[in-house]
């Protein structure tokens, strides 16, 4: 209800629906199981890539399973980079997990969050092998590190053919 101090009646009443997210606690069986901690905040628990051989113009479909290890005050973003052997970025997807619907500030400790990413392979892509790198970062610029000091995880290589 919207009210003004000193006014006896509400100026307006607006219905509000609060919906909590559906929470999961297990990595799907068809995912490749991982156990990579990022900044003692989250764990990359698994992934699935639909196609490992792609053509220029295709979209790489990557499914990630994150697990919260601690409550978070920062809304970290996911990055997925498709990178060539020369370090050049071929494609990327950055943003809050699960299509901007599951910010890390709302993750429950132990919860597994599924995050689907699609990365367009440009028409001009050179046929080659590319690494798929994944991580979490504060949008102000700081990436969460693995225990061995890496700022991301190479989950898989994909082949872009002719």
Long-range contacts (C-beta under 8 A, 24 or more apart in sequence): 21-101, 21-102, 21-106, 23-108, 23-111, 24-111, 24-112, 24-113, 24-114, 25-110, 25-111, 25-112, 26-112, 27-65, 27-67, 27-112, 28-65, 28-114, 31-63, 31-65, 32-155, 32-156, 34-153, 34-155, 36-146, 36-153, 37-69, 37-146, 37-147, 38-135, 38-136, 38-144, 38-145, 38-146, 38-153, 39-136, 39-144, 39-145, 40-69, 40-70, 41-68, 41-69, 41-70, 41-72, 41-76, 41-104, 41-136, 41-144, 42-66, 42-67, 42-68, 42-69, 42-72, 42-76, 42-104, 42-107, 42-136, 42-144, 43-67, 43-69, 44-134, 44-153, 44-155, 45-112, 47-134, 47-155, 47-156, 49-132, 49-155, 49-156, 49-158, 51-158, 52-156, 52-157, 52-158, 52-159, 53-158, 53-159, 53-161, 54-121, 54-158, 54-159, 54-160, 54-161, 55-121, 55-160, 55-161, 55-162, 56-121, 56-122, 56-123, 56-124, 56-125, 56-127, 56-160, 57-120, 57-121, 57-122, 57-123, 58-120, 58-121, 59-118, 59-119, 59-120, 59-121, 60-91, 60-118, 60-119, 60-120, 60-121, 60-132, 60-158, 61-116, 61-117, 61-118, 62-93, 62-116, 62-117, 62-118, 62-119, 62-132, 62-134, 62-155, 63-114, 63-115, 63-116, 63-117, 64-97, 64-114, 64-115, 64-116, 64-117, 64-134, 65-112, 65-113, 65-114, 65-115, 66-97, 66-107, 66-112, 66-113, 66-115, 66-136, 67-110, 67-111, 67-112, 67-113, 68-104, 68-107, 68-108, 68-109, 68-110, 68-111, 68-113, 69-109, 70-109, 71-107, 71-109, 72-104, 72-105, 72-107, 73-105, 74-104, 74-105, 74-138, 75-103, 75-104, 75-105, 75-139, 76-104, 76-136, 76-137, 76-138, 76-144, 77-136, 77-137, 77-138, 77-139, 78-115, 78-117, 78-134, 78-135, 78-136, 79-133, 79-134, 79-135, 79-136, 79-137, 79-143, 79-152, 80-117, 80-119, 80-132, 80-133, 80-134, 81-132, 81-133, 81-134, 81-152, 82-119, 82-121, 82-130, 82-131, 82-132, 82-133, 82-158, 83-130, 83-131, 83-133, 84-126, 84-128, 84-130, 85-128, 85-129, 90-121, 90-122, 90-125, 90-130, 90-160, 91-119, 91-120, 91-121, 91-122, 92-119, 93-117, 93-118, 93-119, 104-136, 121-160, 125-160, 126-160, 127-160, 127-161, 127-162, 128-159, 128-160, 129-157, 129-158, 129-159, 129-160, 130-157, 130-158, 130-159, 130-160, 131-156, 131-157, 132-156, 132-157, 132-158
